[in-house]
Amino acid sequence: MSSKARILDAARVCLRESGGLTMAQVAEKAGLSRQAVYLNFPGRDALLAALQAGDSEEPDLDAALSARAALGLLIAAQAHADPALAALTEAPAAAEARLARCRLVAGRFQSEAALAPQLSVETATDLLWTLTSPAVWRDLLARGWSGERYRSHISFLAASALTR
């Protein structure tokens, strides 16, 4: 197993065991020096962003044939994410990446002339940001929702809210 993989595994264990992590904790769990951890990840935010990116499949929204297909990919990726980890790892870099994906989908609806006339791309982005929040997924999971139920209902809700 590579050092990077060992570091990511150790970070997941730290988050699940204690709800937080330091680079020193990760190094100890991985059996590596702190320097080795910093060689792979320049800081805690980079490590948290890598964890979140690895635990939620990065959807290829550009490859989607339509805005609705891109929306489906965005929400399906969230439904596969570990909500406990996502709630702890909404690091700035990961949050920016999720916001960019939401903006891309909103822009696709606008470019297809399918965006509801009362919405701007920014408002549509904010609505998608909220609907795909790790907190929403975590809360629905706590209510007994499956990933498939989340994907189906949040996709329906988002498409209904965003489109003409």
N, C-alpha and C positions, 0 to 999 in steps of 0.2 A: 504494500500500500504506500502511495506517495506521501510525502510530508504534508502536502496541501490537503489530501483526503483525511489524513490523521488529524490535522488541525480542525477541519470542518466537523468531523465526527466528535472530537473532544468538545468543541464549542456547543454542539447540540446537547451533549450530555450535561454540560455546565448549565445551559439554559433550562433544561428539564429538571435538573436536581435542585438548583438554587434560584432559578428565575432571573439570573443575571450572569454576567461574565466579565472577567478581566483578562487581559492578555496573559498575565502570570498564571491564572487558573487554567487557561486553555493550554499553555505550554506544559504545565504539570500533568494535566490529564492526557495530553498527547505523548508525553515522555520525551519532549523536545525542549531545547533552550528557548528563552523568550526571544533571543535574536533570530532563531529559526522561524518563529511565528511572524515576527516583523519582516523578515525577508519575503515571506509569502503574502502578507497582508500589511500594508503600511500603517494601519490603525484599526481600532475597534469598529468604526463605521464601515470600513471596507470589508471587514470580516462579517459583520452583520448583513451587509448587502449581499455578499456572496452566499451566505446561508439562505437568505430569502430567495434569491434568484435560483439557487439549486433546489429548493423545496417547492417552488411553484414553477411549473413548466413554462418557460418563456414562449409565449405564443408568437408565431410568425404572422403578424397582422397584415403585413404588406402582401403576403401571398394569398390572402383571402379574396375571393372573387367579388364580394359585395360588402357593404357596410354591415349588413345583418350577419354575414358570416364572420366578419372581424369581431363584432360584438359577441357572438357565440364563443369564439376562441378566447376572448378576454375573460369572459365569465367562467368558461370551463377550466381555464388555468387557475382561477381563484378557487374553484370548487375542489381542485386537487391539492391545494396548498395545505400544509399543516397549520390549522388556525392557532394553536397554542404557540407555535414558533413564530408565525407571522405577526401575532400581537406583540411579541417581544422584540421583533427584529424590524420594525418599521423605521429603520435607520434613514437618515436624510437621502442617501443615494438610492435606496430601494424605493422610498416614497416618490422621489423625482422620476424614477423609471416607471412606476405605476401611473403617475400623473401624465407622463408623456404618452403612454399607451392609451389612456382615456382620451387625451386630446386628439390622438391619431384617429381613433374610432369616431369621435364627434366630427372631426373634419371630413371623414369619409362620408358620413351622413349628409353633411352640407354639400360636398362635391357631387353627390348623387341627387341633389335637390330633394332629399327625403327628410331633412331636418324640419321639425315642427316650426312654423313661421314665428312663433312667439319666443323661440330660443336662439340665443347666440351660440357660437361654438364654445365660448368660455362657460356659459351656463350649462350647456350639455356636458361639457367636460366635468364640471363640478358635480352634476347629478351622477355621472358614471363613477366618479371618484368616491362618492358616498355609497353608492350601491355595491361597489366592489371592495369596500373597506374590509380589512381583516376582522375588524370588530363586528361588522354585520354578519360575516360568515361564522365567526365564533359564537355569537349570540344565537343564531339560527341552529347551529349544531347543538348547542346546549338545550334547545327546545326540541331536539330529536330529529332535526332535518338531516337527510342524507345529502351527499354531494350532488346526486342526480336531481333531487327535489330543488336544491338551491339553484343549480344550473338552469333548470326548466323555468322556475318561477321568477328568478331575478332577470333572466333573459327576456321573458314576456313583459315584466314590469318596465325594464329599461327600454325595450323597443316601443312599447306603448307610450311611454313618457317622451321619447325623443322624436318620434316620427309623426308625419302628417296623418 
